[in-house]
Amino acid sequence: MAAQDWRGNNRIAGIVVDKNTGKPVPNAKVMLRIQKGEKGGPDVTADANGKWAVLGLLPGAWNIDVEAPGYVTRQVSMSMTEGQRLPPMKIEIEPQVVTQPEPTSTEVVTTEVKIGGQVVSQDIADAVEAGNAALVAKNYKEAIADYEKAAAALPAFMPIKTALARAYYGAGELKKAIAAMDEVYQSDPAVVQHALLLANMVLEDGQLERGKAIIEKLPADAMTDPTVVINIGIVLMNKKQPATAVEYFTKAVAMDAKNVDAYYYRGLATIQSGKAKAARADLEKVIELAPESDLAKDAREYLKSIK
């Protein structure tokens, strides 16, 4: 692929936030690579509020890597069709696991290290640090070896299992990533971030029913961000499940009755389901809520084709 052959007419935007606190991560590096040819694509830096945007992308499948000092590199993927207007992506990145030396007295010769409140050997502490460094450097095989060693010594410490799941995922070992993340999820199914990460993995593995079941088990008040629900709906659309996608876009509308993206994508999913006339109300709502937006422009074009 020649330089700049990834350029097209599509746009994508998002925000990078700390997984634990939900606060924006300033100046995170966002790297986009198209999944074909030589995988070209742009690198951008998020602003002080964690927000970023890229114009001029080709339709197709894209990989997105997000890096920030002190955080584990996050890898996500997405796809878009020609002219598709995706809702802003909310990308959560996880702080690196850190080791904390125990205070020692003058009589103590060796240094104790605690991870997750448990005293471990220096060898295990070194494995965690090496795994962190390898994950940031995207040396996933090395990260897997280090995290597996640490996880064997700390089987109940879920942050290491989460990091191991991310390393498996980065190495393309999706089944192992799901198994590790499932253990994390089972330890506390109420943690929204863990549930969403596992759901995204199983959806990518084609396990649509399991992915939906994980999301539906969350308390009603746990899902407060309609963007997350919309992203799941888009995944279902890409997997040719528009009728199921409509259910999730409807949930997004219920969460935020003024969310333009929810109406827009519900309209598109309804059209894909072969019910074009039923999509009219949603497309008209897009124009009502954001008459000058690009989504409204697209909605008007769709309305012209509906008899």
N, C-alpha and C positions, 0 to 999 in steps of 0.2 A: 504494500500500500504506500503510495507516494505521500510526501509530507502534506498535511492539511486535508487529506482525503476523507477525514472524519467530519468535515464541515458540511452543514446542511442548514435547514430552516427552523429546527426545533429549539425549544428553550427548556431548561430545567433549573430549579432553585431549591434551596433548603436551609435548614438551620442545624448546627452541631451543638449538642447539649451534653452535660455531664450526666451519666447514667444514674448516679447515686443521688445527686442533688437536683437534677432537672434544670440547672442553670446553664446559660450559654457558655460555650468554650470559645474565647476570642482567638482569632488568628490561626485557627486550625487549617491545615493544608488538605485540600480536597482534590483528588486526582481521578480523572475520568478517562477510561480506556474502552474503545469500542471492541466488541468481541468478534472481530474478524480481521483478516489480513495481518498487519503488523501491530494491531491493537493501538493505533495512535489515538491521541486525545489531549485535551487541555488540562493544566493544573491551575487551580485558583486558591486564593487565601480568603478564609472567612473574615468578616469585619469584627469590630469590637463586640458586637452583639451575637456573634456566632453565625451570622447570615451570609449566604453566598448565592451566586447565580451565574449561569453560563448560557450564552446565546449562540446560535449557529451550529447545532449538532445534527448529524444524520439520524434518521430513524433506525431502530434496530436494538439489539441487546448491548448493554453497557455494564462494565464493572466500575465500581466507585470505591476507592480506598481513602480513608480519612486518618490523618496523623495529627498529633498534638503532643508537645512535651509532657511527660508524666502520665500519658494515657496509652492503653493498648490500641494498636492500629485496628480499625474497624473496616471490614470488607462487606460490601453489599452489592447487589446487582439489580438492574431494572431494565425494562424495555419500553419502547414507545413507537408508535406508528407515525406516519407522515402527518404533520400538522397537529398532533395530539398535544393537549395542554395538561400536563401532569400537575397535581397539587404539590405544594411545597413539601419536600421530604424532611422528616424529623429524624436525624441520625444521632443515636445515643452512643457515646464512647465511654469505656470503662477505665477508671484509674488503675494504674499498674499495681499489682500486689507488691507490698513493700515489707521488708523484714526489719525488726526492731531489736537491737541488742539490749539485753538486760543489764541494768546497772550492776557493777561488780565492786566488791570491796578489795582492799589491798591484799587480802589473804587469798582471793580467788585467782587461780592461775589462768584458767580457760574462760572464754567468753560464751555465755549462753545466748541463744537467739530464740525469740518467740515469733511464731507465725500463727495468727488466729488464736492467740492465747495459749498455744502449746509450745513447749520447749522442744526444739529440734537441733540436730547436729549442724555444724557449719557446712557440711557437705550438702545437706538438703536445702539450707538457706542459699547456698551458691547455685544450686539447681534452679531454684525459683528465679533468682536474679538473671541467670543465663537464659532461662525460658522467656522472661520478659524482654530481654535484649533481642533474642532471636525472633520473637513475635513482631516486635517493632521493625526489625530489619526484613521481615517477611521470609525468614528462613524457617519455614513451617516444620520441616522434618526435624530440625534441631530443636525447635520449641517443643514439639511433641515428645521427644526423648527426655528432655529436661522436666517437662510438666508431668509426664507419666511417673518419673522417679519421685517427684515431690508428692504427687497424688497418692502413691503407694504408702508414703510415710504419714500423710495427712488425709486419710480417706473421707473425713467428715468436713473438711474445709472447702466449702463450695466455690469460693472465688478461684481456686486453682482449677477445679473442675470446669468452671466457666471459661477460663483461659484456655484449658485443654480443648474444649469444644470449639473455640474460635480457631485454634491451631489446626485441628482436624479439618475444619471447614476450609481454611485457607489452603490446605494441602489437597483439597478435592476429595477428602474422605468423608462424604456426607453421612453415610450410615453411622460411622463412629462418632461424628459430631452430634448426631441426633441422640445416640445412646448416652454420651456424656452430658448433654444438655438436658436430657430427660431425667437424669439422676438429680441434677440441680433443681429442676422444676418440681420433681416429686418431694424434695426436701421442704419446699414451701410453695405450693401452687398459687398462693395469694400474691406473690411478687409479680407485678404486672410485666416488668421488663423481661423476666425469665420466661413467662408465658408467651409473650410476643415473639421472643427470639426463637423459642422452640417451635411455635406455630409457623413462623416464616420458614424454618428449616424443613419441617414436614410437608409444608405446601410445595416447596421446591422439589421435594422427593416425590411429589405426586399424591401425597396422602391428604386429599382435600377434606375428607370427612373428619379425620383426626385433627387437622388444623382448625377446622370450624369448632370442633368439640372443645378444644383447649380454650379458645376465645370465649365461647359461650359459658364456660364454667366460672369466669371471672365475675365478681360482684358487679352489679349494675352501675354502682358509683365509681368503680375502678377505671372504667374506660371513659375518660373525660376529654380526650383529644380526638376529634373526628378525623384528623389527618391519618391516624393509625388505621382506623376502620376503612377509610377511603383507599388507602394503599392495599389493604387486603382485598378489597373489591376489585381493584385494578389487576392484582395477581390472578384473581379468578377469571376476569375478562380475558387476560392473556392466555389462560388455560382453556379457553372456549367454554366457560361456564357462566354465561351472562345472566341467566335466571337467578343463580345463587349470588352473583355479584350484586344484583338489584337489592337483595335482602340486606347486604352490608351497607350499601349506599343509603338505603332507607333508615338504617340505624344511625348513620351519620347525620341525616336530616333531623332525626329526632333529638340528637345531641346538640345540634346548632341549626336552627331553622333559617339562618341567614347565610349558610355556607354555600357559596356559589358552586364550588367544585363538586359538592355532593349532588346537587341537582343536575349539573352538567353530565357527570359520569353515569348517574342513574338514567338520564335520558339516552345516552349512548348505549348502555347495556340493554335498555328496553328495545331500542332499535335492533340491536344484535339478536335479541330474542324473537325478532319477527313481528314486533308489535309497535310499528312506527307511529301509528296514530296516538297510542297511549303515551308516547314520549313528548307530545306537544306541550303539555302542561309544565313539565320540567324545563324544557328549552325556553319557554316563555318566562319562567321564573328566573332563569339565568339573565335574560335581557332586562327584566324588571329590577333585579338586585344590582347588576353591574352593567348598565347599558353601553358604556364606553370600553369595556374590556375586550380582550382578544377572544375570551370564551363566548361573549355575547355575539361577536362577529361570526364565529363558527356556528353558534346556535341558529342564527338567522339563515345561514346557508342550509343547515339541516332542515329547518322549517320550510324552506322553499321546495324541498324534495318530497315533503309529506303531503299527500293528497287528501 
